[in-house]
Each structure stands twice: as structure tokens, then as C-alpha cells.
Amino acid sequence: MPFAPPRWLSWLIAAVPVLPFFYLAAFGALGSLRNLPKVARWILFYFAASQVLAALLTPNPLLSLAFGGVRTLLILAMVAAGVFLQDSRQLRPLLWGQLVIFITAWGYTLLTQGVAGVAARLNHPYYYPVSLGLVAVTSLWLVMFWRGGAAWWRGVAGLIAVATLLAAGSRGPTLALVVGSVAALLLAGVRGSRRWVVVPLGVVATAIYVVSALQLKFTPILRLIDDQTSGRSFVWADALAAWQTSPLGGVGAYQGGPYLTYLFKGGCQLNPVLAANQIQCPEWLGGFSGLWLIAHNAWLQWLMETGVVGLSGLLLVYGYGLWSAAKSRDPLLIAVLFGYTAMNFVDVVIAVPSPHFAELWWVALGISVWRARPTETHDG
């Protein structure tokens, strides 16, 4: 019998994008990991053990153990939430909360900066433009793969998501959209592939072509065809240098910021919206500014923070998740896991905590692992 969640759970999931701390309810699902087959449990155990061992090999083992332990537990909770939900259709309510975020972003930008603000780049009080772009992409996948949904509201939701993606002007999410959608087309099968997922790809491509051909001064779309790395090459070099100081265990979870000198030299900086409104970083927060600096590459980030030991655990569970998603033939799971993978080469979109997009990836991994299990298991 298919899993039928209580009605309140759908409301909770819908509220997560607006009130991200609601995803902490996933800790209540940790016991669901017992329902996985033995191979999956051993892979998750190795992942967790590798993070703990890596922490003990860092320059500051106690702090690293605390930070790394909390992050690992949060990841396991998200995987467990996916196992509890069992089906990607249970993620659909996220779309409503995400639409609230989009409307908030458009309203806030227009009210505070006018049309010029949108032409510069769409902003939100607590979602970065890159985050807005990725959330827009996940919304498009929810819309495209929502079987049985009425065409009129799916069309409206899709237009809002596409407009938000274009106005956010982030290349990483656009890459995720292309790779994730193509992966779903290739791996989900004829019935599940929803071949008309190419529609949003066509709309985005057309918008880029029109702006480029007519030489319109719409900065967000112009950013999509910019071949500059935005300083990422310097950040990647810093991350590698940081890892070389502690190759086995890394420098510790959330402790890589001071090593990323290209970013760290700018001091404590809040998000673009607060900076634009002359809201400065408070002095007490300055000492923690390195916590949210990232290497703009997930593999370098994990290597820098957890060394080869911790990275080995991530790669194992990551590869298992991709295999499970492909085996599930579920287009939404395939799009999320493979699309994020592409973006992880230029950003870090699986590191928790986040406003909910990183947590979504781990939940999708949990659903994939559940779907890929044998029909009958005798593992106890």
C-alpha cells in the first residue's frame, strides 16, 4: 500500500522554503534508516564514520568533531526524511512555498529598487541570487514532472519560475537545469521522461538569444553568457592550498573560510540585499564570517574541510545516490541529483545548512535509495 502522509506533513513541507528551520522536523525520521537494506545502511555508516575520523585528524579535532558531527547528523536526518517519504510526489508541496519566495523576491526588489533593481539582478531578503536561481530550477522540475496537475496553474507557476531564474542571472542554476533535464529525458524512460521538459529550456535559450541579439542591457541574462569565472579559479587554488596543510582530515567543517584568502580578505559581508541598504556586518559577527565562505566546488570544499578521508565517504554515498536515482527511473529524482551534480562543479549546493535547497538534495537521495531497494529484503 502506498505511503499516505498525514495532511499536516504536506503543510509543513510547503512551509519549509519560507521558514527553513521547519526542516529540522526531519530528525524525527531518523529511525527510518533502519528500513533500508543492509548495503545502504553500511554505506551511510561509512559516510558518517569517515566524517568523524576526518574530524579527529584536523588541526582542531574537538571543534571539528562538534561541527562535523552536527553536519553529518543533519545530513542523515535529511536522508531519513526521504526514506520516510518514500516517493518524490510527497515533495510537491515545496512548490507552493517556493512560489511565495519568488513573489517575495520580485516584490522586495521592485519596492526597494524599482525596475532598475530587477534589471540589475533580482534579490531576496535571505536568499542569495544564486539560491533563487536554483530554487527556480527545482520549481520547474516540480511543475514539469507533476503528473495530473491542471495545465493552467502549472503554466503560471512555470512562467514565474522561469522569470525568476532569468532575473537571478546565475549560470550555475542554468547549468543544473540543462544537465538535470537532459538526464531525466535520457534515464527516466518514455513514460516518465516528460519530453516537453524541453519547453523551459527553449524559453531560457530564446530569452538569452533575444537579449544578446538585440544588445539589450538586462544584466542578469547577460551574466548567463559571460565566460568569466568570477574569481573562482583563485578560490579553487586557495582551497587546494588549504587541503595541503592537512591532507588526511582537512582543516575541519566550517573552518575553511580563513584559508580562502581571495574571499576572506573582504572581511565580514552580509547578503547583497542588506549591503545595498547600508546594513553593515555587526562587530560580534565578524569573527564568524568565515563560516559561510565556500570553495565554489563541492569536491574541493569537502576535500578542504575533511581531507581524503572525509571526501571518500562523500563520494561513496554520492555515487550510490546517483545510481539509485537512475535505477528508480523517477524523473524528478534524476533531475535533482544529476542537475545538482553539474552545479557542484562551480558551486557548493549540497552543504547543509542552507535555506532548503541543499537539504532537498539529501532528501531526494534518501527517496532514491528507498526506491532502489529490493522489493523484499531480509536484512532485519
C-alpha positions in Angstrom: 0.0 0.0 0.0 1.5 3.4 -1.0 2.5 5.7 1.9 -0.1 8.3 2.7 1.4 11.1 4.8 -0.8 13.0 7.3 -2.2 16.2 5.9 -0.2 18.3 8.3 3.0 17.0 6.8 2.2 18.4 3.4 1.6 21.8 5.0 5.0 21.5 6.8 6.8 20.7 3.6 5.1 23.6 1.8 6.3 26.0 4.6 9.9 24.9 4.5 11.1 27.3 1.8 9.6 30.2 3.7 10.6 29.0 7.2 13.7 26.9 6.6 14.1 25.8 10.2 11.0 23.6 9.8 13.2 21.0 8.0 14.6 20.2 11.5 11.5 18.1 11.9 13.4 15.5 9.8 15.3 14.5 12.9 12.1 12.7 13.9 12.5 10.4 10.9 16.0 9.1 11.8 14.6 5.8 12.8 13.5 5.3 9.2 17.1 4.4 8.3 16.5 1.0 9.8 14.2 0.2 6.9 17.0 0.4 4.4 18.7 -2.7 3.1 22.0 -3.7 4.7 24.2 -2.3 1.8 22.6 1.1 2.1 23.0 1.2 5.9 26.7 0.2 5.6 27.3 2.9 3.0 25.7 5.5 5.3 27.7 4.2 8.2 30.9 4.5 6.3 30.0 8.1 5.3 29.3 9.0 8.9 32.4 7.2 10.2 34.6 8.9 7.6 33.4 12.4 8.7 34.1 11.6 12.4 37.5 10.1 11.6 38.4 13.1 9.4 37.4 15.5 12.2 39.9 13.7 14.6 42.7 14.3 12.1 42.2 18.0 11.8 44.3 20.7 13.5 41.5 21.4 15.9 39.8 18.0 16.5 37.4 19.0 19.2 35.8 21.9 17.3 35.9 19.9 14.1 34.2 16.9 15.8 31.4 19.2 17.0 30.9 20.9 13.7 31.3 17.8 11.6 29.1 15.7 13.9 26.2 18.2 13.7 26.5 18.5 9.9 26.7 14.7 9.5 23.7 14.2 11.7 21.7 16.8 9.8 22.6 15.0 6.5 21.5 11.7 7.9 18.2 13.2 9.1 17.5 14.5 5.6 18.3 11.1 4.1 16.0 9.5 6.7 13.2 12.0 5.8 13.5 10.9 2.2 13.3 7.2 3.3 10.2 8.2 5.4 8.5 10.0 2.5 9.3 7.0 0.1 8.0 8.8 -3.1 9.1 12.0 -4.9 5.4 13.0 -5.2 5.5 13.9 -1.5 7.8 16.8 -2.3 5.3 18.5 -4.5 4.1 20.9 -1.7 7.5 22.5 -1.8 6.4 24.3 -4.9 3.9 26.5 -3.0 6.5 27.7 -0.6 8.9 28.3 -3.4 6.3 30.4 -5.2 6.0 32.5 -2.1 9.7 33.1 -2.2 9.6 34.2 -5.8 6.8 36.6 -5.2 8.6 38.0 -2.2 11.8 38.4 -4.2 10.0 40.3 -7.0 8.0 42.4 -4.6 11.0 43.3 -2.4 13.3 44.2 -5.4 10.6 46.3 -7.0 9.7 48.1 -3.8 13.2 48.9 -2.7 15.0 49.4 -6.0 12.3 49.6 -8.7 12.6 48.2 -12.2 16.3 49.1 -12.2 16.8 46.7 -9.4 15.3 43.8 -11.5 17.4 44.9 -14.5 20.5 44.7 -12.3 19.7 41.4 -10.5 16.8 40.0 -8.6 17.3 39.9 -4.8 15.6 38.5 -1.7 15.9 39.3 2.0 17.6 36.0 2.8 18.0 34.0 -0.4 21.1 34.9 -2.5 20.5 35.4 -6.2 22.3 32.1 -6.9 20.0 30.4 -4.4 16.9 32.0 -6.1 18.1 30.6 -9.4 18.5 27.1 -8.1 15.2 27.1 -6.3 13.6 28.3 -9.5 15.1 25.3 -11.3 13.8 22.9 -8.7 10.3 24.5 -9.1 10.4 24.0 -12.8 11.2 20.3 -12.3 8.3 20.0 -9.9 6.0 21.7 -12.4 7.3 19.6 -15.4 7.1 16.3 -13.6 3.8 16.8 -11.8 1.5 14.2 -13.3 -2.2 15.1 -13.3 -1.7 18.8 -12.4 -4.0 21.2 -14.2 -2.3 22.9 -17.1 -3.3 26.5 -16.3 -1.7 26.7 -12.8 1.4 24.7 -14.0 1.8 27.2 -16.8 1.6 30.2 -14.4 3.9 28.6 -11.9 6.4 27.7 -14.7 6.4 31.2 -16.0 7.1 32.7 -12.6 9.9 30.2 -12.1 11.5 30.9 -15.5 11.2 34.7 -14.9 12.9 34.3 -11.5 15.7 32.1 -13.0 16.4 34.7 -15.7 16.2 37.7 -13.4 18.5 36.0 -10.9 21.2 35.8 -13.6 23.1 32.8 -12.3 25.0 30.4 -14.6 25.2 27.5 -12.1 21.4 27.0 -11.8 21.1 27.3 -15.6 23.7 24.5 -16.0 21.8 22.5 -13.4 18.6 22.9 -15.4 20.2 21.8 -18.6 22.0 18.8 -17.2 19.2 17.7 -14.8 16.5 17.9 -17.5 18.6 16.1 -20.1 19.4 13.4 -17.5 15.7 12.9 -16.8 15.0 12.7 -20.5 17.6 10.0 -21.0 17.2 8.0 -17.9 13.6 8.2 -16.8 12.1 6.2 -19.6 9.4 7.1 -22.1 6.5 7.3 -19.7 8.3 9.2 -17.0 10.6 11.4 -19.1 8.0 14.1 -19.9 9.7 15.1 -23.1 8.1 18.5 -23.1 10.6 19.4 -20.2 12.5 21.0 -23.1 9.9 23.8 -23.1 11.6 25.8 -20.2 15.0 25.1 -21.8 13.7 26.6 -25.0 12.2 29.6 -23.2 15.5 30.3 -21.4 17.5 29.8 -24.6 15.2 32.1 -26.5 15.4 34.8 -23.9 19.2 34.7 -23.9 19.3 34.9 -27.7 16.9 37.8 -27.9 18.8 39.8 -25.2 22.1 39.1 -26.9 21.0 39.7 -30.5 19.2 43.0 -29.6 22.0 44.0 -27.3 19.6 44.8 -24.5 21.1 46.0 -21.2 19.5 43.4 -19.0 22.4 42.5 -16.8 21.1 39.1 -15.3 20.7 37.5 -18.7 24.0 39.0 -20.0 25.7 37.3 -17.0 24.5 33.9 -18.3 26.6 34.3 -21.5 29.6 35.7 -19.6 32.6 33.3 -19.8 34.3 34.8 -16.8 34.9 32.6 -13.7 34.1 35.4 -11.2 37.3 34.7 -9.4 36.6 31.0 -8.9 40.0 30.0 -10.1 41.6 31.9 -7.3 39.2 30.4 -4.7 39.9 26.8 -6.1 43.6 27.4 -5.7 43.1 28.6 -2.1 41.0 25.5 -1.3 43.7 23.2 -2.6 46.4 25.0 -0.6 44.2 24.7 2.5 43.8 21.0 1.9 47.6 20.5 1.6 48.0 21.8 5.2 46.1 18.8 6.4 45.7 16.2 3.7 44.1 13.3 5.6 41.5 15.1 7.7 41.3 18.6 6.2 41.0 21.8 8.2 37.6 21.0 9.7 34.0 21.5 8.8 33.0 25.2 8.5 36.6 26.2 9.2 37.9 26.8 5.7 36.9 30.4 5.4 40.2 32.0 6.6 42.1 29.8 4.1 40.1 31.2 1.2 42.1 34.3 1.1 40.6 35.6 -2.1 37.2 35.8 -0.4 38.2 36.2 3.3 40.2 39.4 2.6 36.9 41.2 2.0 36.0 40.8 5.7 32.6 40.2 7.0 29.9 40.7 4.4 26.2 40.2 4.6 24.0 39.3 1.7 23.7 41.7 -1.3 20.3 43.0 -0.2 21.4 44.1 3.3 24.6 45.5 1.9 22.7 47.5 -0.7 20.6 49.0 2.2 23.8 50.0 4.0 23.3 47.4 6.7 26.8 46.6 7.9 28.1 43.3 9.4 27.9 43.7 13.3 31.3 43.5 15.0 30.4 40.4 17.0 29.6 38.5 13.8 32.9 39.4 12.2 34.7 36.6 13.9 32.3 34.1 12.4 32.4 35.5 8.8 34.5 32.6 7.5 31.7 30.0 8.3 29.7 30.8 5.2 32.6 31.2 2.8 32.7 28.3 0.3 35.2 26.9 -2.3 32.7 27.1 -5.2 33.3 23.5 -5.9 31.7 20.8 -3.7 34.5 18.3 -4.1 37.2 20.9 -3.3 35.1 22.1 -0.4 34.8 18.6 1.1 38.5 17.9 0.4 39.5 21.2 2.1 37.3 20.6 5.2 37.5 16.8 5.6 40.6 15.7 3.6 40.8 12.5 1.6 39.2 10.5 4.5 36.0 12.6 4.6 35.9 13.0 0.8 36.0 9.2 0.3 32.8 8.9 2.4 31.1 11.7 0.4 32.0 10.1 -2.9 30.7 6.7 -1.9 27.3 7.9 -0.7 27.1 10.3 -3.6 27.8 7.7 -6.2 25.3 5.3 -4.5 22.7 8.1 -4.6 23.2 8.8 -8.4 23.0 5.0 -9.1 19.8 4.8 -7.0 18.2 7.7 -8.8 19.0 6.3 -12.2 17.6 2.9 -11.1 14.4 4.5 -9.8 13.6 5.9 -13.3 11.9 8.8 -11.4 12.4 12.0 -13.5 12.3 14.4 -10.5 14.9 12.4 -8.5 17.1 12.1 -11.6 16.9 15.8 -12.4 17.6 16.9 -8.8 20.6 14.5 -8.2 22.2 14.9 -11.6 21.4 18.6 -12.0 22.9 19.5 -8.6 25.9 17.4 -9.5 26.6 19.6 -12.5 26.3 22.8 -10.4 28.5 21.3 -7.7 31.5 21.8 -10.1 31.1 25.6 -9.9 29.4 26.0 -6.5 28.5 24.1 -3.3 24.8 23.2 -3.3 24.8 20.1 -1.1 26.4 21.6 2.0 24.0 22.0 4.9 22.5 24.0 6.4 21.0 26.1 3.6 17.7 27.9 3.1 16.4 24.4 2.0 17.9 23.6 -1.4 20.8 21.6 -0.1 18.5 19.7 2.3 16.3 18.9 -0.7 19.2 17.1 -2.5 19.8 14.8 0.5 16.0 14.1 0.9 15.9 13.2 -2.8 18.9 10.9 -2.3 17.0 9.2 0.6 13.9 8.7 -1.6 16.2 7.3 -4.4 17.9 4.8 -2.1 14.5 3.7 -0.8 13.1 3.3 -4.3 16.2 1.3 -5.4 15.9 -1.2 -2.6 15.0 -4.8 -3.5 11.2 -5.5 -3.3 11.8 -7.8 -0.4 14.7 -7.6 2.0 15.6 -10.0 4.7 18.2 -7.8 6.4 16.1 -7.2 9.5 
